[in-house]
Structure formats: C-alpha cells, structure tokens
Amino acid sequence: MKWLRSQLVSKPKSDLYWNQVNLTLTQMTGISHGYEDKPLSPEVSFDISRVLVLNAAGEFFDLETVLNRTKDIVPPTPDGTEADDHCTGFVKVTPGNKDLLFAQVAMNKLNTMTRVLKLIKMGYDKTKVPGHTTTMSSYPGSLTSFDDFSLMSSGVGNIETTHKIYNTTLYKFVKPVGQIGCWLRNVVANKLAHTAEDWAKIFTRYNSGTYNNQWTIVDYKNFKSGEPLPDEGLLWVLEQIPGTVVSRDMTRHLKKHSYWLSYNIPYFMKIREMTGSIKQAKIVGPWSDFNNAPRAKIGRRDHHKVVDMDSLTKFMRYNDFQHDPLSLCKEYRCNCTPPYSAEAAMSARGDLGQPNGHYELMGQGFQNHAGLDYKGTCAEMMKQLRFRAWSGPTYDPLPPFNWKTTKVTGKHFGMPDEWKFDYVDIEWETPVETELDY
C-alpha cells in the first residue's frame, strides 16, 4: 500500500489507469468508513482495513504460502488435490452460430454462500471508461466479483478459474513494490477495456502473482447471431502466475471446437510447465491431467447437448456421480470405496462424499466443498448485462444441501438451512446502456 500511495501521488491525473486505481481505492475507503460507522469523508485510505482484506481475499491463497503462513491455517493435502478453490467456466457457440453462451460455477467452502448480485453504474466519461457499468455475482462489501463472473457495458465479459502453483519457487517473484493485487487490476481492466484483447493487456500490467487464475474473456460486440464467427477478437484466454502472464486470442479454437471449458488446470503449455502442473499429473494421474481430468472428459462428452439457456443451466449444474461412469474413481486409475467421487462433476458436491470412505486422493472424498451457484448469460441477455443466477449447491437428482442434515461443519450465520432454490433471470430495475448493437 505504501508503493501504491507513492504512485498515486506522482502520476498525473490524466493517466487513466492510475486514475481508476485512485477512484477504486476511494470507493473502497467509503465502504470501509460506512462499515466502521465513521463520518463521511471523501478520501483514500491506505490502511489495512477489514474491507481491504475482504476485497483481497483471493490474494491470500498465495500470500499464505509466500509469507509461510499455511502452517498456521489449513495445511494442504499431501497429494495436492484439495479442492477448496475450484470453479468451472464455459463458453459455447450453439448450432448455426445462433447464440453465444457464457457461464461459470463458483466452488468453495459451503460456509461462503452469503452472496450478492450487483449492478454498479458510474457516471464516467463513456468514451474513456467503456466499462462504466458492471453486473456481477459477488459478496457483501466486495468491489469485485471474486467468483469471478462479470459483465461490462463495453460488451466484454470475463470469468476465471484458479490454478494451483505446485512450483513454489515461483513465489520469489511476488514483491511488495511494483505490483498491484489481482482484485484491483481486475476492477481497472473491467472499467478501461474496450475489447477482450484490451482487457488482457490492461490486466497484465503490474502482475502481483497472487490469486493466480485462468481468465476467459469474451467480447460480445464481435458476435452476430446466425453469422460466421470472426477469426479473432471474440475470445481471449489469459493465465497468470508469479512473474509471468500468457494471453492469446482463442477465437479460432472456439470456431473449431464450438466450446471452451475452464476447470482449474492451465491450458498454455508454458504455464503448465512452470507451475508444476505437468509434474503433478504424472504423480497423481488422470485426475489432475489437463486432457483427462473429470470435467475435461464430461465437457467433451456433453458440450454438444448445450443449445440454449436451459440446457446450459443443466450442463453447468450437472452432477450424477452415483450413476455417471466418468465419476467413477477407476476412470482415473484410483481405487475408492464407495467407487465414485462427488467431486467428479461439473458442479461438485464434496459434502456428499463418505466421511469414512476410502479415497486414494484427498480431493476425491468428503470435504467442505461444493459448487455454490451458477451464473450464465446469452447474446440477448448480454445487451442489458442480464444473466441467470442460481444460488446454492446443485440438486436433482442429488438431495438439496441442508445445514441441519449435512456432515459438514462450519459457521453459517444468517444462512437458510435448506438450499433448495430455483434460478432467477435477472431484470435490472434501472436502465442499462451497453455498446452492443447487434
């Protein structure tokens, strides 16, 4: 924060990037003052406040390792397969290029299900700040999505899934100066990017090497229903690790395969090698292999079933682990009792694993971990930054999650006991302007 302060003092007000850094920190300060019941005062605080810690929560996945704090919190599983930060992201072009579908399921501990769907409108100069309006799934007090699932007035949307850093020597690149946390770079990129490529370039600046994700970025301005897909500009993918960011236009990949699936394993070979992901797959086996992980196999098998919003919703919340052969542990050269894993699905239900079961990999068994939600949009909904949202772990054919009956323990103040809700198709009460004119 000291370095950020020095930069904000020295940068000219005409610098759009640092102006957005300043405005974002000012907004965060206002939230912090409200939380702490302080008098209204338009200023920027550089204190390590509770609201700052909340917004930077994703950074702690890595900072705990950098600062050697993992032993004080929860140590990783011996085989490195813990599933506490998994998510599923998906992009699909429907037959005849009729629609472009975009979705994400956030997975985390079940006591993190206190959620808020947000619409944030700022009165900025729209020519300089194309992302003046953002809609997203989020959390109380957070300026970012953190899931992440964000749609912007620029016509750009992004999602992410977190990948693990097995090669901890990379953390030598995490420094207290010259870097900006992922959460803040995300907000700035969302505001300033006109295109998916812009977003990747802006986000890459000042890489902190914390909250290391694969980002999937789409630009709906480049999609026209029923027309051939462009050769570039529709889909970008970015992967961040400490010291390195790789990004690439993946529109041709989308044209060839009709879908893009993100599932917590890096796509780019350079990132796979540097993170130790390839070595991990050799040790653990198919469960952690990019081409043979459960969601990779399920996605290849089932993506063709996705043709509209309803089938997208079903695909993203799919979990039939007791009957799906791709949920059997033997499919991944593992011997489990019972023979299947509730984590081997598009939307996990680790709470339905057997506490006394035998699982070769810790990430296959009973745990406080599940898909917490679903968010998805289409070309028509994107015009008003609308999306479909479904809160809570997947059910049907599985039993709904219930705090009164689950074997999972965890603080859940203010939550309902049973999470058997239906989806909602968001209709914002205020007008939303976007750059989409298709």
N, C-alpha and C positions, 0 to 999 in steps of 0.2 A: 504493500500500500504506500510505503514511502516513495518508491520509484514512481508509482502512478501519480502521486501528488506532484513530484518534480516535473513530470512530463506535462501535466495539465497546466502548470504554471508557465512552462516555457513554450508550449505550442500556440500558434496564432489561432484566433477564433475562427478564421477562415478554413482551418483544417477540419474537413467534415468528419474524418474518423475520430479524432480526439474530441471534437465537439459532441459526438454521440457518446463517447466514453463519459464525458463530463455530465451530460444530461441523464444518462442511465444511473450513474452514481448519485446524482441529485435526487432522482426518483426513489432510489433505494433508501437514501437518507430520510426522505419523507415518510416512507413506510416504517422505518425504524423509529422515528420520532413519534409516530402515531402509536406504534406498539408499546413504546415506553412512556406514553402519555406526556410527552414534552410539548412545550409551546411551539406553535407554527413558526418556522424559521427557514427560509429558502437558502440552503447552503449544502455543501458537500462535506460529509464526514468521512474521515479515513480511519476511524476506529474499527476494531474487530468486533462488530456488534453481532447480536444474535441473528438479525436479519441477513447480514452478510454471510454468516456461517450457513444459514438456510439456503441462500442462493448459490453458494459454492459447495453444496453438499456433494455433488458428483466429483469434485476435485479430491475429496478425501479418500476415494477409492485408491488413489495413487499416493497422496501425501502421507497416508498412514505408513506406507512402505518406505517412502523417501525419508521420513523422519523416524523410522524404526519404531513405529507405534503399534504395529499389528499384534505384537505380543500382549499389549495392554487391552486389546479389544477382542476380536474373534480371530484366532489363527486360521489360515487357510487349510483346506483338507489336504492330506498328504499327497493325493493324486492330482491336485489342482483342478478338480472338476466341480467345485462348488458353483451353485447356480444363482447366486444372490443378485446378480445384475444383468440377467439375460432379458432380451426383448426379441420380437420378431417384426421385421419390416418387409413391405411388399409393394411392388408396382406391377400393374397388369394392363396390357392393351387387349381389349376384348375383340372378338372376331369381327372382321371387316373394319377394324380401327374405329368402331363405333364409340368407344369410351376409353378413358384413361382413369384407372382406379389406383388409389394411393392409400395405404393403411399401415397401422402399427399397433402392436400389442405390447404394453409395458409389463415386465415381470420383475417382481421384487418380493420383499417380505410382506406378509399379509397384514401386518400392523401399520403399513404405509398407505392404506387405501383411502385416506382423507384427501379428497380431490376437489378441484375447482375447474370448470370450463370457463375460459376467459376470452373476452374481446377487449383489446386495448387500442384505442384511437388517439393519435397525437396530431396536433394542429401544425405539423411541419410543412415547409415548402415541398410540395409533392414532386417537383422536378428534381430536387436534391435528395429527398428522402422517399424513395418509391415504396418502402415498407412502412409507411406511416400508420397502417392498420394491421394488426396481427390477431389471429384467433388461434387458440391452442388449448390442449389439455395441460393442467398444471396443478399447483399445490398452493395452499394459503401462504401469502407473503412472498411468493416467488415471482420474479420478473421474467423468468424463462419457463419453458415447458418442463424441462428436466426429464421427460419421458424418452425421447423428445418427439413431439408431433406439433408442427407449427405451419400455419398458412398465412401468407402475406398479401397485401394489396398489390404488390408488384406482379402477382401471378406465380410467384415462387413458393414452393412448399418444401419442408425438409423433415426427415425422421432420422433417428440414429439407433444403432445397437452397439453396446460396449464390447470391446475385445480385451482380452487379458494380456498383461505383459509378463510372460514367463521369464524372459531375459531381463532380470532386474538391474543389470549393469547399465541399461539404457537410462535409468533414473539419474545418472550423473549429469544429464542434460537439463534437468529441472533446476532452475535458478530463481533467486528472489528478485532479480532485476532483469529488465529487457524482455519480460514475458507478461502476458495477460491471461488470466484464467479463462477456461473454456466457456463458462457461463456468460462472461462479459463479451467475449469475442462473438459468441452466438447472437446476442442481442444486437450488437453493432452490425454484423453481417445481415441479419434479418431486416434491419432498417435501411441499409445503404445499397443492397444488391438489386440491380435491375434484372439480372439473369441468373441462371444456375451457375454459370461459369464465374460471374462476378462474386457470387456467394462464396464459392470455393477460394477465390483469390483473397477476398477480404478476411475470411475466417482463418486462412493460413498465416496471416501476419501475427507476429508475437506469440507463436506457438508455445504454450506452457508445458506441454507434455503431461497434463493432468486431465482426468476424465477422457480417456483415450477411446474414441469411438470410430465406427464406420458411419459416415453420413451419406444419406441418399437424398439428392436434391433434384426436384423436378421443376420445370418451367412450363406451366400450362399455356402460356402465350404461344408456344410452339406446337400445340396440339389442336388440330382441326378435325372434328368428328367426321368419319367416313372418308377422309382424305389420306393419302400416303403419309407415313411418318417422315419427318425430316431426317437427314443424315447426321445432324448434330444439333446440340442445344437443348434437347428435351430432357435428358437425364445425365446428371453428373454424380460421380461417387468419389468421396474423399475419405481417406483413412489417416488418422493422426496417431503418432506415438511420440515419446520424448525425443526431441532433436530432429524429427523427420515428419513431413506430411507428403502424401502422394495423392493426387487427384487426377481424374480422367473423365472425358466425355464418354459415356456408356450408351449413347443413343443407338448406335449400330447393334450393340448387344441386345438391347430391348427389341429392335426391329427383327433380329434373327430369332430370338427365343420367345418373344411376346411377354416375358415377365422378368422381373428382378427380385431376388429374395435375399434378405439380410438376416443373419442368425448368429451373430457374435463370434464369427471366425473371419479373419481378414481375407479379402479377395485378392489383393495385389500380392504377387509372389515376394516382392521386396519386403513388404510389411510382415508377411507370414514368416519369412526367414529371420528378420531382425527381432521380432517379438518372441521367437522360440516356439511359434505355433506348430511348425512342421515337426520339430523335435518332440513336442508334446504329443502329437498324433501318433508318432512312432512308438512312444511309450504306452499311451493309453489305448490306442487302436482306433477303429472307425468312429467311435463315439465323439471324438474330438477332431476328426478329419474333415476338411472343407467339403470334399465331394461326397462323403459317406455318413456325415452326421445325420441324426434323425430328421431334423427339419429339412435338410437338403434333399433327402430321399422322398419325404412326404410332399415337398414342394414340386419335385419333378413329376411325381405320380399324379398329383391332384390339381395343379395350377390350371389345366385346361377346363376344369369344372367352373371356374370363375368367369361369369359372363355379365354380371350386373351387381348392384349393391347388396342384394340379399345373399347371393352366392359368395360374394366377397366376405360378408359378415360370417357366414358359416365356415368358410375356409380358414379365416384368421382365428376363430374361436374353437377350431376343431381339436377334440381330444376324446378318443375312444380307445384308450390304452389297453383295456382288458380284452379287446377284440381285434385291434389292428396289428397285423403281423410286423409292421415297421416299429411297433412299440415293444416288441419282444427283445429282451437283452441279448439273446443268442444272435440276433441280427448284427450285433456289434461285438461279436466274439466274447461275450460275457455270460456268466452263469449266475442267475438271480433266482431267489425264492421270496415271493412269487416270481414267475418267469417274465414279468413285464415291468416297465417303468412309466409312471405317470408324468415324468419329465420328458418323455419321448413323444412330443406332440407339438402342434403349432402354438398352443396356449397351455402352459404347464399347470399341473395340479400336484405339486410335491407334497401337499398336505394329505393326499390320498395314498401315499406310499405306506408300507407297513413298518411301524417303528421297530418291530422285532424281526423284520425280514433280513435276508442276506443279499447284499448288492456288492458286486465287485468294485464298482466305482461309487464314491460317496455322493456324487451328483445325480445318481440314479434313484436314490432311495427317499425315504420320508424326510421332509425338511419344511421349514417355514419359508416357502417359496411357491409362487404361482403367478399365472397371468392375472393381472389386476384389472384389466379393462380391454376395450377395443375402440379404436378410432379409425374412421375411413371416410374418404370423400371421392367424388367423381367430377367430371368436367362441368356438369351443370351446377352442382352444389358449390364448386370452387368459385363460381362467378361472384357469390356473396360470402365467400370464406366460410361456408357452412360445412358441417360434417356430421356423420352419425357417430354417436358415442354410447358405449355400454359399460357400465360400472360393475366391477366385481369379477371374480373368477368364473370361468366358463362352466356351464352346467348343461344338461340334456345332451347325451344320456347320463352324465355324471350327476351326483347329488349336489345341490347348491351348497356353497360354503356357509357354515353356521358356527359362530363363536361358542355356542352352548354345547355343541357336539364334537367339535374338532379336537384332535390331539395336539394341535399347535398351541403353544403358549406365547403370549406377547401382549403388551399394553395396547388397548384399543378403545380408549376413552372417546365417547361421542359417536362411535360407530353403531349401526344396527347389528343385531345378532345374525339374522339370515340375509344373505346377499343373493336374493332371487329377484332381480330387477329385469326389466325389458330395456331395449335400446331406445334412445331418443334421437330424432333427426332435428338438429339444432335450427331454430329460426330466431335470428337476432332481432331484438326489438328496435334497434336503431339502424338507419340506412348504412350500408357498407359500399364504398366505392373501390373498384379494382381496375387494373389495366387490361382486364380480359374483355375482348370484344368479339369473340367467336360466336 
